[in-house]
Amino acid sequence: MNLRQQLAADLARQISGSTVGIDFGHGCLMIDNKIFAFTRPDESAALKLPESRIAELLALGEIRHLTMGKRTLREWVVLPDIATPGNLNLLREAKAYVASLPKQDRRKPAKRAAKKVTKKAVKPR
């Protein structure tokens, strides 16, 4: 277990009803098998919150949007120093938000168009 996963396990003990998982090496906090937060290498954490709450927190300058590659995720934010006791309330908010989301069926992958194989006529010699 790496430090990020250990941090997630420690946080999960403080957030009732949450479970710990591992996804892409990150320690994840989950409710009903849905991730509501995950730890990052720099002792920060990414949390899923409603856009309206994110706007409030951004205005206070406490957080920043999560960017993965070139994509900025609208419902995910990065909270520095997640182990600070005051941040547990935001973790609880994230858990409550994800728990309130409707359960969705797993998305089925898009069907790929079957490529037609054409045989070339071979002329006898």
Helices and strands as residue ranges (DSSP letters): H 3-14, E 19-23, E 26-31, E 34-39, E 45-48, H 51-60, E 64-68, E 71-79, G 85-87, H 88-100
